[in-house]
Amino acid sequence: MRDILLFIFVLSISSCSSPLERKYIPGRYIQDYKELVSSEAVTDHEMFLINYTILRATEYNGYSVEGKNFNEILHLGKTYEANGLGINYEFTTDGSMEPIVCKLRNDGLAQVRLGETSKLKKVLNFNGTFENTSSKEVFLETATFQFYGPFKDHLTSVMYKINVLFKPGEKKSINFYADGKNISNNVKYKADDRIAITRIDDILLLSEIKFAGSKTSLKAPMYIEERDFNKGRFPPTKAFTYYKELKDTTWIKKDQNGKVSKLYLGPAILK
């Protein structure tokens, strides 16, 4: 009888304990994820933070979740969301003066048809309002944008061919889209491949877009194709891909204490 009462007591204690106190185990994560969601122990955004913190726990992001429980991982995620990872992302630049400035707006998720097929791909729509701040005509050949995630972490860099002539002081509003698959693949670079949950929709919606610069000239070509900026969106011409561009560890720089301090991520303006 005493053993039965002890069993019931232990069972009642364990059933009342929060799933947040459970230790993170990669092989059991899918089950734990579902239980955390169904228990309502966390909000949807807190669950996203837990998942994103686990997903981004790589050597080049400078932290680990090994041995932590989900409550500790959530606290870590909230800290990184508020303060960033504390990593300086460095890019090479040609040092040229920039006659074009750009203000950006995240326009949310959409789907784009793949060529002539019926297949659709997930994209992030965004808008750029360009302004020629110089006193001369400027031909805008390409523009490059960088995307940063919820931890102020670099997600990708994307270049677009524009080929548009700007008169002095002229502004133009142009719509673009970025490929969600490229960002998803970059986020999963060197992540634990047992973590199958990405929540790419949330990552795209929470991402910050920055204008990295452009390739311009003062001489326009003989023929410029007229483009209607109110119809359609500019597709990406080139996107930075971690799997292809970063093969070794020379791009990861650590301080004297062994903490990741800088990541060298190639050119600021893609060509």
C-alpha positions as CSV (number, residue, x, y, z in Angstrom):
1,M,0.0,0.0,0.0
2,R,2.8,2.3,0.9
3,D,4.5,1.6,-2.5
4,I,1.3,2.4,-4.3
5,L,0.9,5.7,-2.5
6,L,4.5,6.6,-3.2
7,F,4.0,5.8,-6.9
8,I,0.8,8.0,-7.1
9,F,2.7,10.8,-5.3
10,V,5.6,10.7,-7.8
11,L,3.3,10.4,-10.7
12,S,1.3,13.5,-9.5
13,I,4.5,15.5,-9.1
14,S,5.8,14.5,-12.6
15,S,2.5,15.3,-14.2
16,C,2.4,18.8,-12.7
17,S,5.9,19.6,-13.7
18,S,6.2,22.0,-16.7
19,P,7.5,20.6,-20.0
20,L,9.7,23.7,-20.0
21,E,11.9,22.0,-17.3
22,R,12.6,19.1,-19.6
23,K,16.1,18.9,-20.9
24,Y,16.6,19.3,-24.7
25,I,17.5,16.1,-26.4
26,P,17.9,16.3,-30.2
27,G,16.5,12.8,-30.9
28,R,13.4,13.5,-28.9
29,Y,12.8,17.1,-30.0
30,I,9.9,16.6,-32.4
31,Q,7.9,14.9,-29.6
32,D,8.9,17.6,-27.1
33,Y,8.0,20.4,-29.5
34,K,4.4,18.9,-29.9
35,E,4.0,18.5,-26.2
36,L,5.2,22.1,-25.5
37,V,2.7,23.4,-28.0
38,S,-0.2,21.3,-26.7
39,S,0.5,22.1,-23.0
40,E,0.2,25.8,-23.7
41,A,3.2,26.4,-21.4
42,V,4.5,28.8,-24.0
43,T,3.0,31.3,-26.4
44,D,3.4,30.8,-30.1
45,H,6.2,33.4,-30.3
46,E,8.0,31.8,-27.3
47,M,7.8,28.4,-29.1
48,F,9.3,30.1,-32.2
49,L,12.2,31.5,-30.1
50,I,12.9,28.1,-28.6
51,N,13.0,26.5,-32.0
52,Y,15.1,29.3,-33.5
53,T,17.5,29.2,-30.7
54,I,18.1,25.5,-31.2
55,L,18.2,25.9,-34.9
56,R,20.9,28.6,-34.8
57,A,23.1,26.9,-32.1
58,T,26.1,26.5,-34.3
59,E,29.9,27.1,-33.9
60,Y,29.8,30.2,-36.1
61,N,26.9,31.7,-34.1
62,G,29.0,31.2,-30.9
63,Y,26.7,29.4,-28.5
64,S,25.4,25.9,-27.7
65,V,22.2,24.5,-26.2
66,E,23.7,21.2,-25.1
67,G,22.6,20.2,-21.6
68,K,20.0,23.0,-21.3
69,N,16.3,22.6,-20.6
70,F,13.7,24.4,-22.7
71,N,13.2,27.1,-20.1
72,E,16.9,28.0,-20.3
73,I,16.8,27.9,-24.1
74,L,13.8,30.2,-24.1
75,H,15.6,32.7,-21.8
76,L,18.6,32.5,-24.2
77,G,16.3,33.2,-27.1
78,K,14.7,36.2,-25.5
79,T,18.1,37.6,-24.7
80,Y,19.3,37.2,-28.3
81,E,16.1,38.7,-29.6
82,A,16.6,41.8,-27.5
83,N,20.3,42.2,-27.8
84,G,21.4,40.2,-30.9
85,L,24.2,37.6,-30.9
86,G,26.9,40.2,-30.4
87,I,28.6,39.2,-33.7
88,N,30.0,41.8,-36.1
89,Y,29.2,40.8,-39.8
90,E,31.9,42.2,-42.0
91,F,31.8,42.6,-45.8
92,T,34.3,43.8,-48.3
93,T,33.5,47.0,-50.2
94,D,34.9,48.9,-53.1
95,G,34.7,52.2,-51.2
96,S,32.8,54.1,-53.9
97,M,30.5,56.9,-53.1
98,E,26.8,56.0,-53.2
99,P,24.6,58.4,-55.2
100,I,21.5,56.2,-54.7
101,V,19.8,55.8,-51.3
102,C,17.0,53.4,-50.6
103,K,14.2,53.0,-48.0
104,L,12.8,49.5,-47.5
105,R,9.5,47.9,-46.5
106,N,8.8,44.2,-45.7
107,D,5.6,43.4,-47.7
108,G,5.1,39.8,-46.3
109,L,4.9,36.3,-47.7
110,A,3.7,35.2,-51.1
111,Q,4.1,32.4,-53.6
112,V,5.6,32.6,-57.1
113,R,5.2,30.1,-59.9
114,L,8.3,28.3,-61.0
115,G,8.7,29.0,-64.7
116,E,6.0,27.5,-66.8
117,T,5.2,24.7,-64.2
118,S,2.4,24.5,-61.7
119,K,4.9,24.4,-58.8
120,L,5.0,27.4,-56.4
121,K,7.8,28.6,-54.3
122,K,7.6,30.6,-51.1
123,V,9.0,34.2,-51.3
124,L,9.3,37.3,-49.2
125,N,7.9,40.4,-50.9
126,F,9.5,43.7,-50.2
127,N,9.6,47.2,-51.6
128,G,12.5,49.7,-52.1
129,T,12.0,53.4,-52.7
130,F,15.2,54.6,-54.5
131,E,16.3,58.2,-54.7
132,N,19.1,59.8,-56.7
133,T,20.7,62.2,-54.3
134,S,23.2,63.6,-56.8
135,S,23.0,66.5,-59.3
136,K,23.6,64.2,-62.3
137,E,21.7,61.5,-64.0
138,V,22.5,58.1,-62.6
139,F,22.0,54.7,-64.2
140,L,21.2,52.1,-61.6
141,E,22.5,48.7,-62.8
142,T,22.1,46.5,-59.8
143,A,21.2,46.7,-56.1
144,T,22.1,44.4,-53.3
145,F,20.2,43.8,-50.0
146,Q,21.1,42.0,-46.8
147,F,18.5,40.2,-44.7
148,Y,18.9,39.8,-40.9
149,G,17.0,37.5,-38.6
150,P,15.3,37.8,-35.2
151,F,18.7,37.6,-33.5
152,K,20.1,40.4,-35.7
153,D,21.9,37.5,-37.5
154,H,22.8,37.6,-41.2
155,L,20.5,35.4,-43.2
156,T,21.4,36.2,-46.8
157,S,22.5,38.8,-49.3
158,V,20.6,39.2,-52.6
159,M,21.4,41.1,-55.8
160,Y,18.9,42.3,-58.4
161,K,19.4,43.6,-61.9
162,I,17.5,46.8,-62.3
163,N,18.9,48.8,-65.2
164,V,16.9,52.0,-64.7
165,L,17.9,55.7,-65.3
166,F,17.3,58.2,-62.5
167,K,17.2,61.9,-63.2
168,P,18.7,64.2,-60.5
169,G,16.6,64.0,-57.3
170,E,14.2,61.5,-58.9
171,K,12.6,58.8,-56.7
172,K,11.2,55.4,-57.9
173,S,9.3,52.8,-55.9
174,I,10.3,49.2,-57.0
175,N,8.9,45.9,-55.8
176,F,11.1,42.8,-55.2
177,Y,10.9,39.3,-53.9
178,A,13.5,37.1,-52.2
179,D,13.6,33.3,-52.4
180,G,12.5,31.7,-49.1
181,K,14.4,28.5,-49.9
182,N,17.7,30.4,-50.1
183,I,17.1,31.9,-46.6
184,S,15.9,28.5,-45.2
185,N,19.0,26.7,-46.5
186,N,21.3,29.4,-45.0
187,V,19.5,29.2,-41.6
188,K,20.1,25.5,-41.6
189,Y,23.8,25.7,-42.5
190,K,25.8,23.6,-40.0
191,A,22.6,23.2,-37.8
192,D,21.8,19.9,-36.3
193,D,20.3,18.0,-39.2
194,R,17.9,16.2,-36.8
195,I,16.1,19.5,-36.3
196,A,13.4,19.3,-39.0
197,I,11.3,22.3,-37.8
198,T,12.4,25.6,-39.4
199,R,9.3,27.9,-39.1
200,I,10.5,29.7,-42.1
201,D,7.3,31.8,-42.4
202,D,8.1,33.4,-39.0
203,I,11.7,34.0,-39.9
204,L,10.8,35.7,-43.1
205,L,8.1,37.9,-41.5
206,L,10.5,38.9,-38.7
207,S,13.5,39.6,-40.9
208,E,15.0,43.0,-41.3
209,I,16.1,44.1,-44.8
210,K,19.0,46.5,-45.3
211,F,20.3,48.2,-48.5
212,A,23.9,47.1,-49.0
213,G,24.6,49.3,-52.0
214,S,24.4,49.3,-55.7
215,K,26.4,49.3,-59.0
216,T,25.8,52.6,-60.9
217,S,27.2,54.5,-63.8
218,L,26.8,58.1,-65.1
219,K,26.4,56.8,-68.6
220,A,23.3,54.9,-69.6
221,P,23.3,52.4,-72.5
222,M,22.0,53.5,-75.9
223,Y,18.7,51.6,-75.3
224,I,16.8,51.3,-72.1
225,E,13.8,49.1,-71.9
226,E,10.9,50.8,-70.4
227,R,9.7,49.0,-67.2
228,D,6.3,49.4,-65.5
229,F,7.1,49.3,-61.8
230,N,3.4,48.8,-61.0
231,K,3.4,45.4,-62.6
232,G,5.1,42.5,-61.0
233,R,8.2,42.3,-58.9
234,F,11.9,42.1,-59.6
235,P,13.2,38.5,-59.2
236,P,16.6,37.9,-57.5
237,T,19.5,37.6,-59.9
238,K,22.1,36.3,-57.4
239,A,21.8,35.2,-53.7
240,F,24.5,34.5,-51.2
241,T,24.5,30.8,-50.4
242,Y,26.3,29.6,-47.2
243,Y,26.8,26.1,-48.5
244,K,28.6,27.3,-51.6
245,E,30.5,30.3,-50.4
246,L,31.7,29.2,-46.9
247,K,33.7,25.9,-47.2
248,D,36.2,26.2,-44.3
249,T,36.4,28.1,-41.0
250,T,38.6,31.0,-42.0
251,W,35.6,33.3,-42.1
252,I,34.9,32.7,-38.4
253,K,37.0,35.0,-36.2
254,K,37.2,34.6,-32.4
255,D,38.5,36.9,-29.7
256,Q,41.2,36.1,-27.1
257,N,38.6,34.3,-25.0
258,G,37.5,32.0,-27.8
259,K,34.2,33.8,-28.3
260,V,33.0,34.3,-31.9
261,S,33.3,38.1,-32.6
262,K,33.3,38.5,-36.4
263,L,32.1,36.7,-39.5
264,Y,33.6,37.7,-42.8
265,L,30.8,37.1,-45.4
266,G,32.2,38.2,-48.7
267,P,31.4,41.3,-50.8
268,A,28.8,43.8,-49.6
269,I,27.6,44.3,-53.1
270,L,27.1,41.1,-55.1
271,K,28.2,41.1,-58.7
